[in-house]
Amino acid sequence: MSSGAAAGTLPTATGGLRPQTNACRVSVELSGLWTLRFDDRDWHAGIRDGIPVGVPGSWNDQVPGARDELGPAWYERRFEPPPLAGREAVIRFGSVCYAAQVWLNGTWLGSHEGGHLPFAVPCEDALTDGENVLVVRVDGRLARDRVPPGMVPPGQSHGRAFYPDVPYDFFPFAGIHRRTELVITPKDGIADLRVQTARDGDGAVVRVVADAGDGDVRLSLDGAPIGTEHRVDRHGLWSPANPRLHVLDVELSRGGALVDRYALRCGIRTVEVAGDELLLNGAAVRLRGFGRHEDFPVLGRGAHPAVAAADLHLMRQAGANSFRTAHYPCDEETLDVADQLGLMVIAETPAVALYFGDADSRRRQELALRFLAEMIGRDRNRACVIGWSVANEPRMNHPLAAEAMRELCEAARALDGTRPAGYATDLPGTAGIEAADIVFLNSYPGWYTHPGRLDVAEAALGDTLDRLHQRHRKPVMLTEFGADAMPGAHADPPSMWTEEYQADLIERFLRVAAARDFVVGTHVWAFADFATGQADHRPQSLNFKGVFTRDRRPKLAARRLRELWQATAATR
Ligand code: GCU
């Protein structure tokens, strides 16, 4: 295994620890209005005649005429830093889609490939007093050797043509999509933190590993000193019913002087797969929720705390207890909200629509492994994150495919043995699933198969689930099921594209799942309508399978779910 994911060693999140401001550290927010220019030419020293755009945000829906523009584009941001006082400094990007190159005052700082995870570039040597000019070249163009891939060969996608030419069912938004900060930290300070939990009776033991070089490291939990191993009783555990968070304080001193401090807000809980069950803190749990895209009008794929908070409050109101970050890791503030609201998360890498057997196969696999390691490095301390999805709907029509899924599942377990791993598949009969801890099934009877016939579809789903379980004897999770519903479209009897058809399909399938103890979760596809490329089956370039509209108005299915899940939530 290459790309630095050797068994057992956890790479420091390429974005480093989440920025925070305290007596030892400073985070300077650089989000806001930046200047943008679409251009192939070189503007690394500063751009001229650019236009204003918001960051975080995709440029596609902000700039008239730039909907299908994938770059390259140049961003510029001017700022004045506080004094460094001998400390280290980096520019940290929450995410830039897809490939970024960064300069400060004309000096090259570094580059990053991958659209959904943080990275940081050192800048203290280039930083000057007074005005600084930060320039970022962003390339969102599609290519076969990227993850996710684009412009794939015929026969290597789901067979539906999109423009832009993507093999997946969401729009390839581009831009600086998450918070960007100047982060100033002490030299040789606390580089990383790892919080690992293990069940201990009805409580848990938490093990803290602080990567802080030499010096005295003191740990405290909620203000009380603790050792590197500490037991928490059941009252201190995190769960959807009681999303208890603790403050873990880490202080680093040398020669009796405080060098660095870091405070981590974290929950303590355990997750296990036992037989056909998924256990949270030793008790069987069933996941009720959604697949959720990071997608909103104007923002595109840009993250915004208000959207994160609103979405997760709506999920809770519907009686959901979980969601999957489809089809890429979500923003860190969204996970903050999930930690606080007690929503469990299946964190998914950007490895969607992978295919195998061409010249770029190995490069894509290497990227998928690296993005997996980066995601686990970023999210491993999260109580809300209860499982890893290492890919979504890979094409399994090549002998390498099953091996590739095995390699990804094993890499996830090697990097973090405290959470189950799997990949979402729409091909339940194919090899590769045996490597997963839980079978993640995407299934669309009643829509792509058995259109308009819910009785037949219900039976077909039951049959698929039973055959999967008989074959693999492990828990199964319905990671996707659903139907498109045009907002305001109604029919009696229900027919496809109407709100009634969507609500009935969902209710029926929840019943099919509830009748099977080995089904440990049901995630409706999708939380909200979202943008796709242009295609014959995507009116207005939208996927209408959301139970909320793109601007978060409820469809009939949202109300139906609330009735069904609120009743369930009361009993579990
Ligand atoms: C797939 C896929 C989704 C897609 C959905 C659909 O299963 O994983 O990304 O949006 O089907 O067709 O609605």
Boltz pocket constraint, residues with backbone or C-beta under 6 A from the ligand:
constraints:
  - pocket:
      binder: B
      contacts: [[A, 168], [A, 169], [A, 170], [A, 327], [A, 392], [A, 393], [A, 426], [A, 442], [A, 480], [A, 525], [A, 543], [A, 545]]
      max_distance: 6.0
